[in-house]
Amino acid sequence: MSITPQWKDELRARITLSTVINRSTKLTRAGREFKACCPFHNEATPSFYVNDQKGFYHCFGCGAHGDVISWMTEQRGLSFIDACKELAGEAGMEVPAPDPVAAKKAEKRAELIDVTTDAQGWFFDNLRSSDGREAMQYLTNRGLKPEVLQEFGFGYAPESKQALNRALARYDDQMLVETGMRIKTDDGTTYDRFRGRVMLPIQDARGRVIAFGGRIMDKRAKGSGGVAKYLNSPDTPLFDKGRTLYNLHRASPASRQSGRVVVVEGYMDVVALAQAGFEDAVAPLGTALTETQLEMLWRMVEVPVLCFDGDKAGERAAMRAIGRALSLLAPMRSLSIVRLPSGMDPDDLINSQGPKAMGELLDNPKSLLDALWEGERDAQPLSSPESKAGLKARLMEHVDTIENKDIRALYRRELLDRFSAFAFPRRENNRGSQRQSQSRGNWQNRNTAPRGLSGDARDTLGRAMAGGQRASLLSAVIAGLVRHPKEIATHSEALSRLALLDPNAAPAIESLMELSETLDSDGALPISEDNGSPAPPVNQQFAFLREGTDPGEAREELTEAVSLLAQKPALEAAMAATIARFEEDPEGALAEQVRLREQLHAVEERLKAFGRKKAGASAE
C-alpha cells in the first residue's frame, strides 16, 4: 500500500483530533486547546494538550507527541495500515491501492514472522522441559527470577543440528534458513544455527519476534574451543541489526514515564536492569550504535543515557559512540555517559551494591562533552609537549566532525578552554615594578619571558606582523588580533581552517591561539606587555590598527578581513580537489570548477575593493 504524505495530510485535515481522542480520554476545553491527564503516564495534574488547529497532541510531562495516526498506533495499538484504514473510513476517503511489490514483501514478512513466533514458542517450552533442566539451573544460578524469565521469553535450543526442522516440520526448510535459524552450506545441507544455548527472542517495536540471541552456558563456555559466548541471528528480511534496538517495545512506554532511556552493551544487561526496576533500558545487537539507532533514541528523549561496562572494552565502546554521535548533534539533542566501576557490568554492580547504587549512577551521568574530554585526556600519558599537542589535535579532530556550526563553535571553545587550563596551568610570578617599567616597544629585549606567552610565540607574532610571512593582509590581521585579543576566540574556527590550508600562516595562527589561551588563564582583559605579546605596529590603513577607533567598527572590519583571508585558500583547495577527480567525473568536476572560479573571482574582487577602501581611508 502506497500511503503518500499528501494523502496523510488530507486525512488529518478531514479528521478532528480532539473528537478521536475524546472517545477514550476525557478532554476539557482550555482556551483554543483541550487538556487532560495524560493517557501515556500516570499523573494527577493535567499536562496533556490537544490542538485541533495544529493537528497534534503533546504531553509536557512525559513528552508523548503525535498526530491522529500516531494516536491510533500508540494508544490504540493498531498497525499503521489498520489505523489509516479506520480513519479513512471515518473521513470518507479511499485508501490508496496496494503497491504489488510492497504487498508481496509484507506478505513474505508476515509468513516469516509466523515461523519465528512458532520457533519462540518451541524454545520457550524446551527450557521448561527435562531437556532444559541444565539451562534453567544456569539462569536460576544467575539470580534471574521466574517472572523475569517469563516476561523476556527465555528459552533453550537443544544440542542438536536437526532439532528445529523436526519441531517446525510444517514449514519449508528454506523458510527456516531465511529467518536465520538454520544455516545452509555450499553443498546444500542445512543445520540449526542455535545449539546448546539459552535463547532470547529479539522483537521489533511492535513486539513481534524477528530474530534471536543465544548465550552459551558457562560450563560449556570454558571448553568451547572458540565458540562465541553470544550468538545473534544474521540480518534477514525481518531483522536488520543496525536498525533494531533490543527491548525497544518495552522500554518505549517506560521511557515516557521516566523521561529517560538507558542504552547498555548487551541484552543480558537489559534483563538485569529490568529485574532491578529499571525498565527503560535498550541495547544494540552485537554492533556499535549506528546513526539509525541514535535517531531512534532521540525520538524517545533528548538526551539518552549510554551506560558502559567498567573495562577497556567499555572505554572503547564509549568513545566509538561519542564519535558516531558528534556529527549528528543538534540543539536539545545530545547524549550523556555513565561509566560503571572498574571491572563491573550492570549485573555485577546491582548484585554487589544494590539497585540504589545503579540508580545514583544513572541519575548523575556525564555530559557528552565531559566524557569526550576525559576520554581523550586519559587515553595515553601526557608527559611531554608533543603528547599534549597530540591531545589538542585529537580534540579538534572530533570537533571538526560536528555539522551544526553553533554546537561546533561552542565545543571548540569549551575544549580549548579545558586544554588551556590543563596544558598551561597558572603560575605564580612576581611581576612587580620591573614589569611596569618595561615599555611596549622593548618586549623583544626582555631577559626573562613574562607569565603566559612563550618566547617562540612572541618571535613568531613579531615576524608575522612585520609582513615577513605573506601578503600585507595577513600581517595586518595578525596585528589586529594582537591589538584586539578577545576576538581571537571568535574567529578560531576560520583561523584553524586557514592554518590547515596555508602552512605559511600556521605558526602565527598557533601563536595567536596561545595568546588567546593565555588571556583566558590570566583572566586579564587586554593582552599587553604584561603577557609578553608584541606591540602591534602603527598602521593607518586599517581601522582595527588605529588608536581611538570605535571598538564596534574595529571588530566589524576585522571580521571582514579574517573572512577574506580564509576564503581564498579554502576555494583554492576545493579547486585542486575538483581537478583531481576530473577523470572520475568529468562533467560534474567541470561544472564545479566553473562555480569555484566564479567564487574565486568574487573573492579577489572583494580583496581589491577592501584594499582600495582602506587605502582611501588612510589617505584621509
Backbone hydrogen bonds, N-H to C=O, Kabsch-Sander energy under -0.5 kcal/mol:
donor,donor_aa,acceptor,acceptor_aa,energy
2,S,97,A,-1.0
3,I,1,M,-0.9
4,T,2,S,-0.8
8,K,4,T,-2.0
9,D,5,P,-2.3
10,E,6,Q,-2.1
11,L,7,W,-2.2
12,R,8,K,-2.6
13,A,9,D,-2.0
14,R,10,E,-1.4
15,I,11,L,-0.9
15,I,12,R,-0.5
17,L,15,I,-0.8
19,T,16,T,-0.5
20,V,16,T,-1.5
21,I,17,L,-2.5
22,N,18,S,-2.5
23,R,19,T,-0.5
23,R,20,V,-0.9
24,S,21,I,-1.6
25,T,21,I,-2.2
28,T,35,K,-2.6
30,A,33,E,-3.3
33,E,30,A,-1.8
34,F,50,V,-2.0
35,K,28,T,-2.8
36,A,48,F,-1.8
41,H,38,C,-0.6
47,S,36,A,-0.7
48,F,36,A,-2.0
49,Y,47,S,-0.6
49,Y,58,H,-3.1
50,V,34,F,-2.6
51,N,56,F,-2.6
52,D,50,V,-0.6
55,G,51,N,-1.5
56,F,51,N,-1.4
57,Y,66,G,-2.6
58,H,49,Y,-2.6
59,C,64,A,-2.4
60,F,47,S,-2.7
60,F,58,H,-0.5
63,G,59,C,-1.4
66,G,57,Y,-1.7
71,W,67,D,-2.0
72,M,68,V,-1.5
73,T,69,I,-1.8
74,E,70,S,-3.1
75,Q,71,W,-2.1
76,R,71,W,-1.3
78,L,72,M,-2.0
83,A,79,S,-2.6
84,C,80,F,-2.3
85,K,81,I,-2.4
86,E,82,D,-2.4
87,L,83,A,-2.4
88,A,84,C,-2.5
89,G,85,K,-2.1
90,E,86,E,-1.6
91,A,87,L,-2.0
92,G,88,A,-0.9
93,M,88,A,-2.7
103,A,99,D,-3.3
104,K,100,P,-2.0
105,K,101,V,-2.1
106,A,102,A,-2.6
107,E,103,A,-2.4
108,K,104,K,-2.3
109,R,105,K,-2.6
110,A,106,A,-2.3
111,E,107,E,-1.9
112,L,108,K,-2.3
113,I,109,R,-2.6
114,D,110,A,-1.6
115,V,111,E,-1.4
116,T,112,L,-2.4
117,T,113,I,-2.5
118,D,114,D,-2.1
119,A,115,V,-2.3
120,Q,116,T,-2.3
121,G,117,T,-1.8
122,W,118,D,-1.9
123,F,119,A,-2.8
124,F,120,Q,-2.7
125,D,121,G,-2.1
126,N,122,W,-2.2
127,L,123,F,-1.6
128,R,124,F,-0.8
128,R,125,D,-0.5
129,S,126,N,-1.6
132,G,126,N,-0.8
132,G,129,S,-0.8
133,R,130,S,-1.3
136,M,132,G,-2.8
137,Q,133,R,-2.3
138,Y,134,E,-2.2
139,L,135,A,-2.2
140,T,136,M,-2.4
141,N,137,Q,-2.6
142,R,138,Y,-1.2
143,G,140,T,-1.8
144,L,139,L,-1.9
148,V,145,K,-0.6
149,L,145,K,-2.2
150,Q,146,P,-2.1
151,E,147,E,-2.4
152,F,148,V,-2.5
153,G,149,L,-0.5
153,G,150,Q,-0.7
154,F,149,L,-1.9
155,G,199,M,-2.7
156,Y,123,F,-1.8
157,A,197,R,-2.6
160,S,158,P,-2.1
166,R,162,Q,-0.9
167,A,163,A,-2.1
168,L,164,L,-2.4
169,A,166,R,-0.9
171,Y,168,L,-2.0
175,M,172,D,-1.1
176,L,172,D,-1.2
177,V,173,D,-1.7
178,E,174,Q,-2.4
179,T,175,M,-1.6
180,G,177,V,-1.5
181,M,176,L,-1.5
182,R,176,L,-1.3
183,I,191,Y,-3.0
185,T,183,I,-0.5
185,T,189,T,-3.0
188,G,185,T,-1.7
191,Y,183,I,-1.6
192,D,161,K,-2.2
193,R,181,M,-2.6
194,F,181,M,-0.6
195,R,193,R,-0.6
196,G,157,A,-1.2
197,R,157,A,-1.2
198,V,215,R,-2.7
199,M,155,G,-2.3
200,L,213,G,-2.7
202,I,211,A,-2.9
203,Q,201,P,-0.5
204,D,208,R,-2.1
207,G,204,D,-2.2
210,I,202,I,-2.9
211,A,202,I,-1.5
213,G,200,L,-2.5
214,G,231,L,-3.2
215,R,198,V,-2.7
216,I,229,K,-2.7
217,M,196,G,-0.6
220,R,217,M,-0.5
221,A,217,M,-2.4
222,K,218,D,-1.6
223,G,220,R,-0.8
224,S,221,A,-1.4
231,L,214,G,-2.4
233,S,212,F,-2.1
236,T,239,F,-2.4
243,R,240,D,-2.2
244,T,241,K,-0.8
246,Y,283,A,-2.9
248,L,245,L,-1.6
250,R,247,N,-0.9
251,A,247,N,-2.8
252,S,248,L,-2.4
254,A,250,R,-1.3
255,S,251,A,-2.8
256,R,252,S,-1.2
257,Q,253,P,-0.8
257,Q,254,A,-0.6
258,S,254,A,-2.2
259,G,255,S,-2.8
260,R,255,S,-0.5
262,V,280,D,-2.6
263,V,305,V,-3.3
264,V,262,V,-0.6
264,V,282,V,-2.5
269,D,266,G,-0.5
270,V,266,G,-1.5
271,V,267,Y,-2.1
272,A,268,M,-2.2
273,L,269,D,-2.3
274,A,270,V,-2.5
275,Q,271,V,-2.4
276,A,272,A,-1.2
277,G,274,A,-1.6
278,F,273,L,-3.0
279,E,277,G,-1.0
282,V,262,V,-2.7
283,A,246,Y,-1.1
286,G,284,P,-0.6
294,L,290,T,-2.3
295,E,291,E,-2.3
296,M,292,T,-2.1
297,L,293,Q,-2.1
298,W,294,L,-2.5
299,R,295,E,-1.3
300,M,296,M,-0.5
300,M,297,L,-1.3
301,V,297,L,-2.1
305,V,261,V,-2.8
306,L,304,P,-0.6
306,L,336,S,-3.1
307,C,263,V,-3.5
307,C,305,V,-0.6
308,F,306,L,-0.6
308,F,338,V,-2.6
310,G,344,M,-2.6
311,D,309,D,-1.5
315,E,311,D,-2.0
316,R,312,K,-2.5
317,A,313,A,-2.5
318,A,314,G,-2.3
319,M,315,E,-2.2
320,R,316,R,-2.4
321,A,317,A,-2.4
322,I,318,A,-2.4
323,G,319,M,-2.6
324,R,320,R,-2.3
325,A,321,A,-2.0
326,L,322,I,-1.9
327,S,323,G,-0.6
328,L,325,A,-1.6
329,L,325,A,-0.7
329,L,326,L,-1.2
330,A,333,R,-1.4
333,R,330,A,-2.0
334,S,302,E,-1.9
336,S,304,P,-2.3
337,I,366,K,-2.9
338,V,306,L,-3.1
340,L,308,F,-2.2
340,L,338,V,-0.5
343,G,310,G,-4.9
344,M,341,P,-2.1
349,L,345,D,-2.2
350,I,346,P,-2.6
351,N,347,D,-2.5
352,S,348,D,-2.3
353,Q,349,L,-3.0
354,G,349,L,-0.7
354,G,350,I,-1.4
357,A,354,G,-0.7
358,M,354,G,-1.2
359,G,355,P,-2.8
360,E,356,K,-2.3
361,L,357,A,-1.6
362,L,358,M,-2.3
363,D,359,G,-1.9
364,N,360,E,-0.6
364,N,361,L,-1.0
366,K,337,I,-3.2
368,L,335,L,-1.1
371,A,367,S,-2.5
372,L,368,L,-2.5
373,W,369,L,-2.5
374,E,370,D,-2.8
375,G,371,A,-2.5
376,E,372,L,-2.2
377,R,373,W,-2.6
378,D,374,E,-2.3
379,A,376,E,-0.8
388,K,384,S,-2.1
389,A,385,P,-2.4
390,G,386,E,-1.9
391,L,387,S,-1.8
392,K,388,K,-2.0
393,A,389,A,-2.3
394,R,390,G,-2.4
395,L,391,L,-2.4
396,M,392,K,-2.3
397,E,393,A,-2.0
398,H,394,R,-1.9
399,V,395,L,-2.3
400,D,396,M,-2.3
401,T,397,E,-0.6
401,T,398,H,-1.5
402,I,399,V,-1.8
405,K,403,E,-0.5
408,R,404,N,-2.8
409,A,405,K,-2.2
410,L,406,D,-2.1
411,Y,407,I,-2.8
412,R,408,R,-2.5
413,R,409,A,-2.3
414,E,410,L,-2.5
415,L,411,Y,-2.8
416,L,412,R,-2.4
417,D,413,R,-2.3
418,R,414,E,-2.2
419,F,415,L,-2.7
420,S,416,L,-2.6
421,A,417,D,-2.3
422,F,418,R,-1.9
423,A,419,F,-3.6
424,F,420,S,-2.6
431,R,429,N,-1.0
435,R,431,R,-2.1
436,Q,432,G,-1.2
437,S,433,S,-1.7
438,Q,434,Q,-0.6
438,Q,435,R,-1.0
442,N,439,S,-1.1
443,W,440,R,-0.8
445,N,442,N,-1.3
446,R,443,W,-1.0
453,L,451,R,-0.7
453,L,531,N,-1.3
458,R,454,S,-2.1
459,D,455,G,-2.4
460,T,456,D,-2.6
461,L,457,A,-2.6
462,G,458,R,-2.4
463,R,459,D,-2.3
464,A,460,T,-2.3
465,M,461,L,-2.6
466,A,462,G,-1.1
467,G,464,A,-1.4
468,G,463,R,-2.0
474,L,471,A,-0.8
475,S,471,A,-1.3
476,A,472,S,-2.7
477,V,473,L,-2.7
478,I,474,L,-2.7
479,A,475,S,-2.3
480,G,476,A,-2.8
481,L,477,V,-2.5
482,V,478,I,-1.8
483,R,479,A,-2.2
484,H,480,G,-2.2
487,E,484,H,-2.0
488,I,485,P,-1.6
490,T,486,K,-0.5
491,H,487,E,-1.5
492,S,489,A,-1.3
495,L,491,H,-2.6
496,S,492,S,-2.4
497,R,493,E,-2.0
498,L,494,A,-2.1
499,A,495,L,-2.3
500,L,496,S,-1.7
501,L,497,R,-1.9
502,D,498,L,-2.5
505,A,502,D,-1.2
506,A,502,D,-1.1
509,I,505,A,-2.0
510,E,506,A,-2.8
511,S,507,P,-2.0
512,L,508,A,-2.0
513,M,509,I,-2.3
514,E,510,E,-2.1
515,L,511,S,-2.2
516,S,512,L,-2.5
517,E,513,M,-2.5
518,T,514,E,-2.4
519,L,515,L,-2.1
520,D,516,S,-2.1
521,S,517,E,-2.5
522,D,518,T,-2.4
523,G,519,L,-1.7
524,A,519,L,-0.7
528,S,526,P,-0.8
531,N,528,S,-1.3
532,G,529,E,-1.2
533,S,528,S,-1.5
539,N,537,P,-0.7
539,N,545,L,-0.6
542,F,539,N,-0.6
545,L,542,F,-1.8
546,R,543,A,-1.2
549,T,546,R,-1.3
554,A,550,D,-2.5
555,R,551,P,-2.6
556,E,552,G,-2.3
557,E,553,E,-2.4
558,L,554,A,-2.4
559,T,555,R,-2.4
560,E,556,E,-1.8
561,A,557,E,-2.2
562,V,558,L,-2.6
563,S,559,T,-2.2
564,L,560,E,-2.3
565,L,561,A,-2.4
566,A,562,V,-2.2
567,Q,563,S,-2.0
568,K,564,L,-1.2
570,A,566,A,-1.3
571,L,567,Q,-2.4
572,E,568,K,-2.4
573,A,569,P,-2.4
574,A,570,A,-2.1
575,M,571,L,-2.3
576,A,572,E,-2.1
577,A,573,A,-2.1
578,T,574,A,-2.0
579,I,575,M,-2.4
580,A,576,A,-1.9
581,R,577,A,-1.1
582,F,579,I,-1.5
585,D,581,R,-2.1
589,A,585,D,-3.1
590,L,586,P,-2.4
591,A,587,E,-2.0
592,E,588,G,-2.2
593,Q,589,A,-2.4
594,V,590,L,-2.1
595,R,591,A,-2.0
596,L,592,E,-2.6
597,R,593,Q,-2.8
598,E,594,V,-2.0
599,Q,595,R,-1.9
600,L,596,L,-3.0
601,H,597,R,-2.7
602,A,598,E,-2.1
603,V,599,Q,-2.4
604,E,600,L,-2.6
605,E,601,H,-2.2
606,R,602,A,-2.1
607,L,603,V,-2.5
608,K,604,E,-2.3
609,A,605,E,-2.7
610,F,606,R,-2.8
611,G,607,L,-2.5
612,R,608,K,-2.7
613,K,609,A,-2.6
614,K,610,F,-2.2
615,A,611,G,-2.4
616,G,612,R,-2.5
617,A,613,K,-2.1
618,S,614,K,-2.2
619,A,615,A,-2.0
620,E,616,G,-1.5
